[in-house]
Each structure stands twice: as structure tokens, then as C-alpha cells.
Amino acid sequence: MRKFKNTKGKKVYKKAKPEKLPSNYRTIPEKLNRDETVFFVGSLVIVLAMLIISLDLYSNFAAQKRINEERVRVLNQLSFWSNEVKIHPNYRDAYFSLALLNFRLRDMEDARKNLNEALRLDPNFEKGRELQKLLESNF
């Protein structure tokens, strides 16, 4: 017969088995790692979404650039015609051009003022009357 030691008073610990820790380099969950199709489709959707967003941003950027370039061009023309009015105060077309440019910039007060001056210089100015109707009907 074998004799056993009395272990009632002592704590007996089992030797722990080393656990297998997950790799630090694992970035894809196990299920996706096994199912490559889902991973490929998900990656494709993400790439397509990024492409669509970047194209939209680019088109918005291009549109904003065109708007800014047009605004600069209009402001340059406005400066030119303002100088013409100072040099030639009785030049009807300069006042009319200023009125059109102010209208394009949505500056209705200056557009009316310049248009009234052009019509004062030439009351029968046909294009001026058309712009006056446009200013009165819209604003």
C-alpha cells in the first residue's frame, strides 16, 4: 500500500499551462482572415467610398476655383470701369458696365446708382432700360 501525505493544511497549486497569446501583429479578425471574400469586398467598398469622396471634393474644389477666378476677373473689370468714370464722367457705357458688374456681384445699390447715372446721360438707352426692368423685377 502507498502512503499519501496529509495535504489538508497545505494549499496545493496546479502548475499553470502557458496560454497561447494572440499575435501583436494580427490586425484582421480570425473570421475575416478565413473568409477572404468578405475581406476583399469590404476593402473594395472602402476604396470605392474613398474614391467617390475624393472625386466629389476635387469637383467642389474646381468649382470654387472657377468661382474665385470669375470674381477676380469681375473685380478687375470693376476697377477698370471705375477709373474710366473718373477720367470720363460723361461716358454712358462706363456707368452701364459698372451697373452690370455690380449686378453680377449682387451689389444692387451700386448697380441702381450707376444705372441711373447712365440713364441720366442717355434717357433713351435701350439696354439700360432692360437692366432697370430686371433690377426692379428681381430685387
C-alpha positions in Angstrom: 0.0 0.0 0.0 1.1 3.5 -0.7 1.1 6.2 1.8 -0.1 9.7 1.0 0.9 12.9 2.6 -1.6 14.8 4.6 -2.5 17.8 2.4 -5.4 19.2 4.5 -3.5 22.1 5.9 -1.4 22.9 2.8 -2.5 24.6 -0.3 -1.7 22.7 -3.4 -1.4 24.7 -6.6 -1.6 23.1 -10.0 1.1 24.1 -12.4 -0.3 26.6 -14.9 -0.2 25.8 -18.5 1.2 28.6 -20.6 -1.6 30.2 -22.7 -1.2 30.9 -26.3 -1.3 34.7 -26.6 -2.6 36.4 -29.7 -0.1 37.8 -32.1 0.6 41.5 -31.7 0.7 41.8 -35.5 -2.7 40.5 -36.1 -5.0 43.2 -37.5 -7.6 41.1 -39.3 -10.1 39.2 -37.1 -9.9 35.5 -37.4 -13.3 35.1 -39.1 -12.3 37.6 -41.8 -8.9 36.0 -42.1 -10.7 32.8 -43.0 -13.2 34.3 -45.3 -11.1 36.2 -47.8 -14.1 37.1 -50.0 -15.7 39.2 -47.2 -12.4 40.9 -46.6 -11.9 41.7 -50.3 -15.5 43.0 -50.7 -15.2 45.2 -47.6 -11.8 46.6 -48.8 -13.2 47.3 -52.2 -16.2 49.1 -50.7 -13.9 51.3 -48.6 -11.6 52.1 -51.6 -14.6 53.0 -53.7 -16.1 55.2 -51.0 -12.7 57.0 -50.7 -12.6 57.4 -54.4 -16.1 58.9 -54.6 -15.4 61.3 -51.8 -12.1 62.4 -53.3 -13.8 63.0 -56.7 -16.5 65.0 -55.1 -14.0 67.1 -53.1 -12.0 67.7 -56.3 -15.1 68.8 -58.2 -16.1 71.1 -55.4 -12.5 72.5 -55.3 -12.5 73.0 -59.1 -15.9 74.8 -59.0 -14.8 77.0 -56.1 -11.6 77.9 -58.0 -13.7 78.8 -61.1 -15.9 81.0 -59.0 -13.0 82.7 -57.4 -11.3 83.3 -60.8 -14.5 84.8 -62.2 -14.9 87.0 -59.1 -11.3 88.3 -59.5 -12.0 89.0 -63.2 -15.2 90.9 -62.4 -13.4 92.9 -59.7 -10.6 93.8 -62.2 -13.2 95.0 -64.7 -14.9 96.9 -62.0 -11.7 98.7 -61.1 -11.1 99.5 -64.8 -14.5 101.0 -65.4 -14.3 102.9 -62.1 -11.2 104.6 -63.4 -12.8 105.3 -66.7 -15.7 107.0 -64.9 -13.2 109.2 -63.1 -11.4 110.1 -66.3 -14.6 110.5 -68.5 -17.5 111.4 -66.2 -20.0 111.7 -69.1 -19.3 108.2 -70.6 -22.6 106.4 -70.5 -21.2 102.9 -71.4 -18.8 103.1 -68.4 -21.7 103.6 -66.0 -23.7 100.9 -67.7 -20.7 98.5 -67.4 -20.3 99.3 -63.8 -24.0 98.7 -63.2 -23.8 95.3 -64.9 -20.7 94.3 -62.9 -22.3 95.4 -59.7 -25.4 93.4 -60.6 -23.2 90.3 -61.2 -21.6 90.9 -57.7 -25.1 91.2 -56.2 -24.4 94.8 -55.2 -27.9 96.1 -56.1 -27.5 99.5 -54.5 -24.4 100.4 -56.6 -25.9 98.8 -59.7 -29.0 101.1 -59.4 -26.9 104.1 -58.8 -24.6 103.5 -61.8 -27.6 102.6 -64.0 -29.4 105.8 -63.0 -26.4 107.8 -64.0 -26.2 106.0 -67.3 -29.9 106.7 -67.9 -29.4 110.3 -66.9 -26.7 110.7 -69.6 -28.9 108.9 -72.2 -32.6 108.5 -71.3 -33.3 106.5 -74.5 -30.6 103.9 -73.8 -32.4 100.6 -74.6 -30.1 98.2 -72.8 -30.2 100.4 -69.7 -34.0 100.2 -69.6 -33.8 96.5 -69.9 -31.4 96.3 -66.9 -33.7 98.7 -65.0 -36.7 96.4 -65.5 -34.5 93.4 -64.4 -33.4 95.2 -61.3 -37.0 96.3 -60.4 -38.5 92.8 -61.0 -35.9 90.8 -59.1 -34.9 93.0 -56.3 
